[in-house]
Amino acid sequence: MDGAMDPFMVVGLIDLYCKCWLMNEAMTVYALMPSKVLIGLNAMIAGHSQNGDDFKYLSLFSKMYKEGMRFNETTLLAVLNSAASLQAIKVSEQVHAHYVKSGFQSNIYVVNSLIDA
């Protein structure tokens, strides 16, 4: 993929593939992104969520976290929803700790997701 390609166009392509249930193609486009941007990760999150594949999403999140990628509230809310779907209590506890460290604990959506998880 061309290094000068607009990240928003790439994310649009990822979103298109996800909505067509073509997750392998979406993942390929994401993997070929010259620089991983948060909107690309959030597009993959939404795609896995829409397609009911919470385990793959959590694996992707874990990998990107280990690589040092920063996350926003949208990303972490999706992690909590996936963890709740999988009944992964340890993951929920770890995400809660990350919320507290990040200062998101006063967000009403975060609080509601923590209750669900």
N, CA, C and O atoms as a MOPAC input file, in Angstrom:
PM7 MOZYME 1SCF
protein

 N      0.84300 1    -1.16200 1     0.00000 1
 C      0.00000 1     0.00000 1     0.00000 1
 C      0.89400 1     1.23200 1     0.00000 1
 O      1.89300 1     1.27800 1     0.71700 1
 N      0.54500 1     2.20800 1    -0.78400 1
 C      1.32100 1     3.43500 1    -0.93500 1
 C      1.41700 1     4.18400 1     0.38800 1
 O      0.40600 1     4.39000 1     1.06000 1
 N      2.64100 1     4.59600 1     0.77100 1
 C      2.84600 1     5.30700 1     2.01900 1
 C      2.14000 1     6.65100 1     2.07300 1
 O      1.90200 1     7.17900 1     3.15900 1
 N      1.79500 1     7.22000 1     0.90100 1
 C      1.13600 1     8.52200 1     0.85900 1
 C     -0.38900 1     8.39600 1     0.87900 1
 O     -1.09200 1     9.40000 1     0.77000 1
 N     -0.89500 1     7.19300 1     1.01300 1
 C     -2.34000 1     6.98500 1     0.97500 1
 C     -3.00900 1     7.61600 1     2.19800 1
 O     -2.51300 1     7.50800 1     3.31900 1
 N     -4.11500 1     8.26000 1     1.96600 1
 C     -4.86800 1     8.93000 1     3.02100 1
 C     -5.39100 1     7.90100 1     4.02100 1
 O     -6.09000 1     6.96600 1     3.63000 1
 N     -5.06500 1     8.05700 1     5.30700 1
 C     -5.51400 1     7.07300 1     6.30800 1
 C     -7.03100 1     6.96900 1     6.39300 1
 O     -7.55600 1     5.89700 1     6.69200 1
 N     -7.75000 1     8.06700 1     6.13300 1
 C     -9.20200 1     8.01200 1     6.18800 1
 C     -9.77000 1     7.17000 1     5.04700 1
 O    -10.79500 1     6.50800 1     5.20500 1
 N     -9.09700 1     7.20100 1     3.89800 1
 C     -9.52800 1     6.36200 1     2.78300 1
 C     -9.28300 1     4.88400 1     3.11100 1
 O    -10.11400 1     4.02600 1     2.81100 1
 N     -8.15400 1     4.60700 1     3.71900 1
 C     -7.83400 1     3.22700 1     4.10900 1
 C     -8.85300 1     2.72500 1     5.13600 1
 O     -9.32100 1     1.59000 1     5.04900 1
 N     -9.19300 1     3.57500 1     6.10600 1
 C    -10.17500 1     3.19200 1     7.12200 1
 C    -11.54300 1     2.96000 1     6.47900 1
 O    -12.27000 1     2.05400 1     6.88400 1
 N    -11.89400 1     3.76300 1     5.49100 1
 C    -13.14300 1     3.55500 1     4.75900 1
 C    -13.16100 1     2.19700 1     4.07300 1
 O    -14.19300 1     1.52500 1     4.04700 1
 N    -12.02800 1     1.79400 1     3.52100 1
 C    -11.91800 1     0.48400 1     2.87900 1
 C    -12.04000 1    -0.63800 1     3.91100 1
 O    -12.70400 1    -1.64500 1     3.66100 1
 N    -11.40800 1    -0.46700 1     5.05300 1
 C    -11.53400 1    -1.44800 1     6.14000 1
 C    -12.99800 1    -1.57400 1     6.55100 1
 O    -13.51300 1    -2.68200 1     6.69700 1
 N    -13.66100 1    -0.44200 1     6.73600 1
 C    -15.07200 1    -0.43100 1     7.11800 1
 C    -15.93700 1    -1.13500 1     6.08000 1
 O    -16.83300 1    -1.90200 1     6.43300 1
 N    -15.67200 1    -0.87800 1     4.80300 1
 C    -16.41300 1    -1.53200 1     3.72200 1
 C    -16.27200 1    -3.05100 1     3.79500 1
 O    -17.26700 1    -3.77300 1     3.73700 1
 N    -15.04000 1    -3.53100 1     3.92200 1
 C    -14.81600 1    -4.97600 1     4.00800 1
 C    -15.50600 1    -5.57200 1     5.24400 1
 O    -16.09100 1    -6.65200 1     5.16500 1
 N    -15.44000 1    -4.88100 1     6.36300 1
 C    -16.07800 1    -5.38100 1     7.58400 1
 C    -17.58800 1    -5.50100 1     7.40700 1
 O    -18.19000 1    -6.49100 1     7.82000 1
 N    -18.18900 1    -4.49900 1     6.79700 1
 C    -19.64000 1    -4.52200 1     6.59400 1
 C    -20.07400 1    -5.59300 1     5.61000 1
 O    -21.22900 1    -6.01900 1     5.61100 1
 N    -19.13800 1    -6.02900 1     4.76700 1
 C    -19.42700 1    -7.11600 1     3.81200 1
 C    -18.99600 1    -8.47500 1     4.35900 1
 O    -18.96700 1    -9.45900 1     3.62100 1
 N    -18.66200 1    -8.53300 1     5.64900 1
 C    -18.22900 1    -9.75600 1     6.32300 1
 C    -16.95400 1   -10.33500 1     5.70900 1
 O    -16.75600 1   -11.55000 1     5.72000 1
 N    -16.10200 1    -9.48200 1     5.18200 1
 C    -14.83700 1    -9.91200 1     4.58900 1
 C    -13.69300 1    -9.51200 1     5.52500 1
 O    -12.86900 1    -8.65600 1     5.20300 1
 N    -13.67100 1   -10.15700 1     6.68400 1
 C    -12.73100 1    -9.77000 1     7.73400 1
 C    -11.27800 1   -10.05000 1     7.36100 1
 O    -10.39000 1    -9.30600 1     7.78000 1
 N    -11.01200 1   -11.09700 1     6.58900 1
 C     -9.63300 1   -11.37500 1     6.17600 1
 C     -9.10000 1   -10.24500 1     5.30700 1
 O     -7.94900 1    -9.83100 1     5.44700 1
 N     -9.95100 1    -9.74700 1     4.40100 1
 C     -9.54500 1    -8.64500 1     3.54400 1
 C     -9.35000 1    -7.36600 1     4.36600 1
 O     -8.40000 1    -6.61600 1     4.14100 1
 N    -10.25400 1    -7.12600 1     5.31500 1
 C    -10.12600 1    -5.95300 1     6.18300 1
 C     -8.82400 1    -6.02200 1     6.97900 1
 O     -8.12300 1    -5.02000 1     7.11800 1
 N     -8.50700 1    -7.19400 1     7.49500 1
 C     -7.28500 1    -7.36700 1     8.28000 1
 C     -6.04400 1    -7.16800 1     7.40500 1
 O     -5.04000 1    -6.62000 1     7.86000 1
 N     -6.11900 1    -7.61700 1     6.14800 1
 C     -5.00200 1    -7.42300 1     5.23000 1
 C     -4.75700 1    -5.94000 1     4.98400 1
 O     -3.61500 1    -5.48100 1     5.01300 1
 N     -5.83300 1    -5.19100 1     4.74100 1
 C     -5.70100 1    -3.75000 1     4.52700 1
 C     -5.12700 1    -3.08800 1     5.78100 1
 O     -4.24700 1    -2.23200 1     5.68600 1
 N     -5.62200 1    -3.48200 1     6.94700 1
 C     -5.11700 1    -2.92000 1     8.20100 1
 C     -3.62900 1    -3.23400 1     8.37300 1
 O     -2.85000 1    -2.36900 1     8.77200 1
 N     -3.24600 1    -4.45600 1     8.07400 1
 C     -1.83700 1    -4.86800 1     8.21700 1
 C     -0.92900 1    -4.09600 1     7.26000 1
 O      0.24000 1    -3.86100 1     7.56500 1
 N     -1.46300 1    -3.70500 1     6.11200 1
 C     -0.66600 1    -2.98700 1     5.12000 1
 C     -0.65100 1    -1.47400 1     5.32300 1
 O      0.02400 1    -0.75700 1     4.58600 1
 N     -1.39100 1    -0.98700 1     6.31900 1
 C     -1.37000 1     0.45500 1     6.58900 1
 C      0.05600 1     0.86100 1     6.92400 1
 O      0.68800 1     0.24300 1     7.78000 1
 N      0.57800 1     1.90100 1     6.25500 1
 C      1.96100 1     2.29700 1     6.50600 1
 C      2.20400 1     2.74300 1     7.95000 1
 O      3.25900 1     2.46200 1     8.51800 1
 N      1.24200 1     3.42700 1     8.53100 1
 C      1.35300 1     3.79300 1     9.95000 1
 C      0.02100 1     3.47000 1    10.60400 1
 O     -1.03600 1     3.89200 1    10.13500 1
 N      0.08700 1     2.73000 1    11.67200 1
 C     -1.13500 1     2.33900 1    12.36500 1
 C     -1.69700 1     3.54800 1    13.10200 1
 O     -1.05300 1     4.10500 1    13.99100 1
 N     -2.89200 1     3.93800 1    12.72300 1
 C     -3.54600 1     5.05600 1    13.37600 1
 C     -4.72500 1     4.51200 1    14.17600 1
 O     -5.26500 1     3.45000 1    13.86800 1
 N     -5.10700 1     5.24900 1    15.19400 1
 C     -6.16800 1     4.79700 1    16.09100 1
 C     -7.48300 1     4.55700 1    15.35500 1
 O     -8.21500 1     3.62600 1    15.69000 1
 N     -7.79000 1     5.38100 1    14.36200 1
 C     -9.05500 1     5.17700 1    13.65500 1
 C     -9.06300 1     3.85600 1    12.89000 1
 O    -10.12000 1     3.25600 1    12.69300 1
 N     -7.89000 1     3.40600 1    12.46300 1
 C     -7.79800 1     2.10200 1    11.80100 1
 C     -8.09000 1     0.96900 1    12.77000 1
 O     -8.82600 1     0.03600 1    12.44900 1
 N     -7.50600 1     1.05900 1    13.95900 1
 C     -7.76600 1     0.04900 1    14.97700 1
 C     -9.24000 1     0.06100 1    15.38400 1
 O     -9.85500 1    -0.99500 1    15.53300 1
 N     -9.80000 1     1.25200 1    15.56300 1
 C    -11.21100 1     1.34100 1    15.94500 1
 C    -12.12300 1     0.79500 1    14.85400 1
 O    -13.17900 1     0.24100 1    15.16000 1
 N    -11.73700 1     0.94000 1    13.58600 1
 C    -12.51200 1     0.35300 1    12.48400 1
 C    -12.47100 1    -1.17700 1    12.55100 1
 O    -13.47900 1    -1.84200 1    12.31300 1
 N    -11.30300 1    -1.72500 1    12.87700 1
 C    -11.19200 1    -3.18100 1    13.01700 1
 C    -12.00200 1    -3.65800 1    14.22000 1
 O    -12.63500 1    -4.71300 1    14.17200 1
 N    -11.97800 1    -2.87800 1    15.29300 1
 C    -12.76000 1    -3.20600 1    16.48500 1
 C    -14.23700 1    -3.29700 1    16.11900 1
 O    -14.91200 1    -4.27600 1    16.43600 1
 N    -14.72100 1    -2.26100 1    15.44800 1
 C    -16.13100 1    -2.22000 1    15.05600 1
 C    -16.47000 1    -3.39600 1    14.15200 1
 O    -17.53600 1    -3.99700 1    14.28400 1
 N    -15.57300 1    -3.72100 1    13.24100 1
 C    -15.81900 1    -4.83800 1    12.33000 1
 C    -15.91900 1    -6.17200 1    13.04200 1
 O    -16.83200 1    -6.95500 1    12.78000 1
 N    -14.97600 1    -6.43500 1    13.94900 1
 C    -15.03300 1    -7.68200 1    14.70300 1
 C    -16.27700 1    -7.71800 1    15.58200 1
 O    -16.90200 1    -8.76700 1    15.74300 1
 N    -16.62800 1    -6.58300 1    16.14200 1
 C    -17.82200 1    -6.51300 1    16.98100 1
 C    -19.08200 1    -6.77900 1    16.15400 1
 O    -19.94100 1    -7.55700 1    16.56600 1
 N    -19.19200 1    -6.14000 1    14.99800 1
 C    -20.34800 1    -6.33600 1    14.12500 1
 C    -20.46900 1    -7.77500 1    13.66000 1
 O    -21.57100 1    -8.28200 1    13.44800 1
 N    -19.33700 1    -8.42300 1    13.50600 1
 C    -19.32300 1    -9.79900 1    13.01900 1
 C    -19.30400 1   -10.82100 1    14.15200 1
 O    -19.19000 1   -12.02100 1    13.90500 1
 N    -19.41500 1   -10.34900 1    15.39100 1
 C    -19.51800 1   -11.25100 1    16.53400 1
 C    -18.25400 1   -12.00700 1    16.87500 1
 O    -18.32300 1   -13.09100 1    17.45500 1
 N    -17.09300 1   -11.45900 1    16.52900 1
 C    -15.83000 1   -12.15400 1    16.78100 1
 C    -15.03100 1   -11.43300 1    17.87000 1
 O    -13.98800 1   -10.83400 1    17.60600 1
 N    -15.54600 1   -11.50800 1    19.09500 1
 C    -14.93100 1   -10.79900 1    20.21500 1
 C    -13.53500 1   -11.31900 1    20.54700 1
 O    -12.66200 1   -10.54000 1    20.93100 1
 N    -13.31600 1   -12.62500 1    20.40400 1
 C    -12.01200 1   -13.18600 1    20.74300 1
 C    -10.92400 1   -12.62100 1    19.84200 1
 O     -9.85400 1   -12.25300 1    20.32700 1
 N    -11.18100 1   -12.54400 1    18.52400 1
 C    -10.17700 1   -11.99900 1    17.60500 1
 C     -9.90600 1   -10.54200 1    17.91100 1
 O     -8.76800 1   -10.08100 1    17.83200 1
 N    -10.96100 1    -9.81700 1    18.26300 1
 C    -10.76000 1    -8.41200 1    18.59300 1
 C     -9.85700 1    -8.27100 1    19.81300 1
 O     -8.92100 1    -7.47100 1    19.80600 1
 N    -10.13200 1    -9.03900 1    20.85300 1
 C     -9.30600 1    -8.94200 1    22.06500 1
 C     -7.85700 1    -9.31100 1    21.77300 1
 O     -6.93700 1    -8.74000 1    22.35900 1
 N     -7.65400 1   -10.26100 1    20.87200 1
 C     -6.28800 1   -10.63200 1    20.47700 1
 C     -5.59700 1    -9.47900 1    19.76000 1
 O     -4.42200 1    -9.20500 1    20.00400 1
 N     -6.33100 1    -8.80300 1    18.87300 1
 C     -5.77600 1    -7.65800 1    18.15700 1
 C     -5.46300 1    -6.52500 1    19.13100 1
 O     -4.40400 1    -5.90300 1    19.04500 1
 N     -6.37700 1    -6.26100 1    20.04800 1
 C     -6.15200 1    -5.21300 1    21.05100 1
 C     -4.90700 1    -5.51300 1    21.86900 1
 O     -4.07800 1    -4.63100 1    22.08800 1
 N     -4.77500 1    -6.74000 1    22.31700 1
 C     -3.61800 1    -7.13300 1    23.12900 1
 C     -2.31900 1    -6.92800 1    22.35800 1
 O     -1.34200 1    -6.41400 1    22.90200 1
 N     -2.31300 1    -7.32500 1    21.10700 1
 C     -1.11700 1    -7.18200 1    20.27700 1
 C     -0.75400 1    -5.71100 1    20.10400 1
 O      0.41200 1    -5.34300 1    20.24800 1
 N     -1.72600 1    -4.87700 1    19.80200 1
 C     -1.45900 1    -3.46200 1    19.57900 1
 C     -1.04400 1    -2.77400 1    20.88500 1
 O     -0.20600 1    -1.87200 1    20.87700 1
 N     -1.62900 1    -3.20100 1    21.99500 1
 C     -1.25600 1    -2.63700 1    23.30100 1
 C      0.20700 1    -2.93300 1    23.61200 1
 O      0.94000 1    -2.06400 1    24.08300 1
 N      0.62300 1    -4.16800 1    23.34400 1
 C      2.00700 1    -4.56000 1    23.58800 1
 C      2.97500 1    -3.79500 1    22.69500 1
 O      4.13300 1    -3.59000 1    23.06000 1
 N      2.49800 1    -3.37000 1    21.51900 1
 C      3.33800 1    -2.60100 1    20.59700 1
 C      3.37000 1    -1.11000 1    20.96000 1
 O      4.03100 1    -0.31600 1    20.29000 1
 N      2.64800 1    -0.73900 1    22.02700 1
 C      2.70900 1     0.63000 1    22.51300 1
 C      1.68900 1     1.58600 1    21.93700 1
 O      1.81000 1     2.79600 1    22.13200 1
 N      0.68800 1     1.08600 1    21.23400 1
 C     -0.31900 1     1.97200 1    20.66800 1
 C     -1.18900 1     2.55900 1    21.77500 1
 O     -1.59300 1     1.84700 1    22.69500 1
 N     -1.47500 1     3.84200 1    21.68800 1
 C     -2.34900 1     4.51800 1    22.65000 1
 C     -3.80100 1     4.29500 1    22.25100 1
 O     -4.10700 1     4.09100 1    21.07600 1
 N     -4.69000 1     4.33400 1    23.23400 1
 C     -6.10500 1     4.08300 1    22.98200 1
 C     -6.94500 1     5.20700 1    23.52600 1
 O     -6.51300 1     5.96000 1    24.39900 1
 N     -8.15600 1     5.31700 1    23.00200 1
 C     -9.08500 1     6.31300 1    23.51600 1
 C    -10.26300 1     5.59900 1    24.17300 1
 O    -10.28500 1     4.37100 1    24.26000 1
 N    -11.22900 1     6.37100 1    24.62900 1
 C    -12.37800 1     5.78900 1    25.32600 1
 C    -13.16800 1     4.83300 1    24.42600 1
 O    -13.66600 1     3.80900 1    24.89300 1
 N    -13.28100 1     5.16500 1    23.15000 1
 C    -14.00800 1     4.30600 1    22.21100 1
 C    -13.38100 1     2.92600 1    22.15100 1
 O    -14.07700 1     1.91100 1    22.19100 1
 N    -12.06600 1     2.89700 1    22.05500 1
 C    -11.35100 1     1.61900 1    21.98800 1
 C    -11.57400 1     0.80600 1    23.26200 1
 O    -11.88400 1    -0.38400 1    23.20300 1
 N    -11.41600 1     1.45100 1    24.39800 1
 C    -11.52100 1     0.73200 1    25.66900 1
 C    -12.95800 1     0.30700 1    25.97600 1
 O    -13.17400 1    -0.73000 1    26.60400 1
 N    -13.93500 1     1.09500 1    25.54100 1
 C    -15.32900 1     0.67500 1    25.71400 1
 C    -15.60200 1    -0.60000 1    24.92100 1
 O    -16.29200 1    -1.50000 1    25.39900 1
 N    -15.06100 1    -0.67100 1    23.71900 1
 C    -15.24500 1    -1.87400 1    22.90000 1
 C    -14.57200 1    -3.08200 1    23.54100 1
 O    -15.09700 1    -4.19400 1    23.47600 1
 N    -13.41300 1    -2.86900 1    24.15900 1
 C    -12.73300 1    -3.96900 1    24.86100 1
 C    -13.61200 1    -4.48300 1    25.98900 1
 O    -13.76600 1    -5.69300 1    26.15600 1
 N    -14.18700 1    -3.57500 1    26.76200 1
 C    -15.06700 1    -3.99400 1    27.85900 1
 C    -16.28100 1    -4.75200 1    27.34400 1
 O    -16.67800 1    -5.75600 1    27.93600 1
 N    -16.87600 1    -4.28500 1    26.24700 1
 C    -18.03900 1    -4.98500 1    25.68400 1
 C    -17.66800 1    -6.38000 1    25.20800 1
 O    -18.42200 1    -7.33200 1    25.40700 1
 N    -16.49800 1    -6.49900 1    24.57500 1
 C    -16.04300 1    -7.81700 1    24.12600 1
 C    -15.74800 1    -8.73000 1    25.30700 1
 O    -16.09600 1    -9.91100 1    25.29000 1
 N    -15.11100 1    -8.18400 1    26.32400 1
 C    -14.80500 1    -8.97800 1    27.52000 1
 C    -16.08600 1    -9.43400 1    28.20200 1
 O    -16.16600 1   -10.56300 1    28.68700 1
 N    -17.08900 1    -8.55800 1    28.24200 1
 C    -18.36900 1    -8.93100 1    28.84200 1
 C    -19.04600 1   -10.03400 1    28.03000 1
 O    -19.62700 1   -10.95700 1    28.60100 1
 N    -18.97200 1    -9.94200 1    26.70000 1
 C    -19.56800 1   -10.98400 1    25.84500 1
 C    -18.91800 1   -12.33500 1    26.06900 1
 O    -19.57900 1   -13.37300 1    26.03400 1
 N    -17.61000 1   -12.30600 1    26.30100 1
 C    -16.86000 1   -13.55600 1    26.52100 1
 C    -16.81800 1   -13.96400 1    27.98300 1
 O    -16.26600 1   -15.01100 1    28.32000 1
 N    -17.39500 1   -13.14700 1    28.85200 1
 C    -17.35400 1   -13.36000 1    30.30700 1
 C    -15.91500 1   -13.49700 1    30.80500 1
 O    -15.60300 1   -14.34800 1    31.63800 1
 N    -15.04900 1   -12.63500 1    30.27100 1
 C    -13.63100 1   -12.63300 1    30.62000 1
 C    -13.40900 1   -11.62400 1    31.74900 1
 O    -13.08100 1   -10.46300 1    31.50800 1
 N    -13.59000 1   -12.08100 1    32.95800 1
 C    -13.54300 1   -11.19000 1    34.11100 1
 C    -12.14000 1   -10.61600 1    34.32100 1
 O    -12.00700 1    -9.43900 1    34.65800 1
 N    -11.10600 1   -11.41000 1    34.13300 1
 C     -9.73600 1   -10.92100 1    34.32100 1
 C     -9.41700 1    -9.80400 1    33.32800 1
 O     -8.76200 1    -8.82300 1    33.68100 1
 N     -9.88000 1    -9.95200 1    32.09100 1
 C     -9.66900 1    -8.90300 1    31.08700 1
 C    -10.39800 1    -7.63200 1    31.51800 1
 O     -9.85300 1    -6.53400 1    31.41300 1
 N    -11.62700 1    -7.78600 1    32.00100 1
 C    -12.40500 1    -6.63300 1    32.46900 1
 C    -11.68700 1    -5.91500 1    33.60300 1
 O    -11.66200 1    -4.68500 1    33.64300 1
 N    -11.10800 1    -6.66700 1    34.51500 1
 C    -10.37300 1    -6.06500 1    35.62600 1
 C     -9.14700 1    -5.29600 1    35.12700 1
 O     -8.84600 1    -4.21100 1    35.62500 1
 N     -8.44300 1    -5.85800 1    34.14300 1
 C     -7.27200 1    -5.19200 1    33.59400 1
 C     -7.65400 1    -3.90900 1    32.86200 1
 O     -6.96400 1    -2.89500 1    32.96500 1
 N     -8.75400 1    -3.96300 1    32.12500 1
 C     -9.22000 1    -2.77500 1    31.41300 1
 C     -9.65700 1    -1.70600 1    32.40900 1
 O     -9.41200 1    -0.51900 1    32.19800 1
 N    -10.30400 1    -2.12800 1    33.49300 1
 C    -10.70500 1    -1.17600 1    34.53200 1
 C     -9.48400 1    -0.45300 1    35.09100 1
 O     -9.51700 1     0.76400 1    35.27500 1
 N     -8.41800 1    -1.18400 1    35.35900 1
 C     -7.19100 1    -0.56500 1    35.86500 1
 C     -6.63800 1     0.43500 1    34.84800 1
 O     -6.14600 1     1.50100 1    35.21800 1
 N     -6.72300 1     0.08200 1    33.57900 1
 C     -6.24400 1     0.99400 1    32.52800 1
 C     -7.09800 1     2.26500 1    32.48200 1
 O     -6.57800 1     3.36300 1    32.28500 1
 N     -8.41900 1     2.10400 1    32.66700 1
 C     -9.31500 1     3.26500 1    32.71000 1
 C     -8.91900 1     4.21300 1    33.82700 1
 O     -8.84000 1     5.42500 1    33.62600 1
 N     -8.67200 1     3.66000 1    34.99300 1
 C     -8.33000 1     4.48600 1    36.15000 1
 C     -7.02800 1     5.23700 1    35.88300 1
 O     -6.93000 1     6.43100 1    36.16600 1
 N     -6.02500 1     4.53800 1    35.33700 1
 C     -4.74700 1     5.17900 1    35.02900 1
 C     -4.89200 1     6.25500 1    33.96400 1
 O     -4.16400 1     7.24800 1    33.97700 1
 N     -5.83100 1     6.06200 1    33.04200 1
 C     -6.02300 1     7.00200 1    31.93500 1
 C     -6.91800 1     8.17700 1    32.29600 1
 O     -6.98500 1     9.15500 1    31.55200 1
 N     -7.61000 1     8.09400 1    33.43300 1
 C     -8.48500 1     9.18200 1    33.85500 1
 C     -9.86600 1     9.15800 1    33.23100 1
 O    -10.55700 1    10.17600 1    33.24700 1
 N    -10.28900 1     8.03200 1    32.68400 1
 C    -11.59600 1     7.92800 1    32.03900 1
 C    -12.70400 1     7.50800 1    32.99800 1
 O    -13.85700 1     7.41100 1    32.57800 1
 N    -12.39800 1     7.25400 1    34.27200 1
 C    -13.37800 1     6.65700 1    35.17800 1
 C    -14.59000 1     7.53400 1    35.42500 1
 O    -15.60400 1     7.03300 1    35.91100 1
 N    -14.53200 1     8.82200 1    35.11300 1
 C    -15.69300 1     9.68100 1    35.33600 1
 C    -16.64400 1     9.69800 1    34.13500 1
 O    -17.70700 1    10.31500 1    34.20000 1
 N    -16.27600 1     9.03300 1    33.05400 1
 C    -17.13000 1     8.97700 1    31.86700 1
 C    -18.30100 1     8.03700 1    32.12500 1
 O    -18.09300 1     6.88900 1    32.51700 1
 N    -19.52700 1     8.50600 1    31.91200 1
 C    -20.73200 1     7.71500 1    32.21100 1
 C    -20.79400 1     6.43800 1    31.38400 1
 O    -21.27100 1     5.41500 1    31.87600 1
 N    -20.32100 1     6.47200 1    30.13600 1
 C    -20.32700 1     5.27000 1    29.28800 1
 C    -19.35700 1     4.21900 1    29.83300 1
 O    -19.63200 1     3.01900 1    29.79800 1
 N    -18.23400 1     4.69000 1    30.33000 1
 C    -17.24100 1     3.78100 1    30.92600 1
 C    -17.83800 1     3.12100 1    32.15000 1
 O    -17.73600 1     1.90500 1    32.31500 1
 N    -18.46200 1     3.91200 1    33.01300 1
 C    -19.06400 1     3.38000 1    34.23600 1
 C    -20.11400 1     2.33000 1    33.89500 1
 O    -20.14500 1     1.26500 1    34.51100 1
 N    -20.97500 1     2.61800 1    32.92100 1
 C    -22.01400 1     1.65000 1    32.52400 1
 C    -21.39900 1     0.38000 1    31.94300 1
 O    -21.88500 1    -0.71900 1    32.21000 1
 N    -20.34600 1     0.51900 1    31.15800 1
 C    -19.69100 1    -0.67000 1    30.58900 1
 C    -19.04400 1    -1.50800 1    31.68100 1
 O    -19.06300 1    -2.73700 1    31.61700 1
 N    -18.47600 1    -0.85400 1    32.67700 1
 C    -17.87600 1    -1.60400 1    33.77900 1
 C    -18.93800 1    -2.38000 1    34.54700 1
 O    -18.68000 1    -3.49800 1    34.99500 1
 N    -20.11400 1    -1.81200 1    34.70400 1
 C    -21.20700 1    -2.51800 1    35.37400 1
 C    -21.60300 1    -3.74400 1    34.55900 1
 O    -21.81600 1    -4.81600 1    35.12500 1
 N    -21.70600 1    -3.60100 1    33.23500 1
 C    -22.06600 1    -4.71200 1    32.36200 1
 C    -21.02500 1    -5.82100 1    32.38300 1
 O    -21.35300 1    -7.00700 1    32.33600 1
 N    -19.75100 1    -5.40700 1    32.45500 1
 C    -18.66000 1    -6.38600 1    32.40800 1
 C    -18.60000 1    -7.14200 1    33.70500 1
 O    -17.74900 1    -8.01600 1    33.87100 1

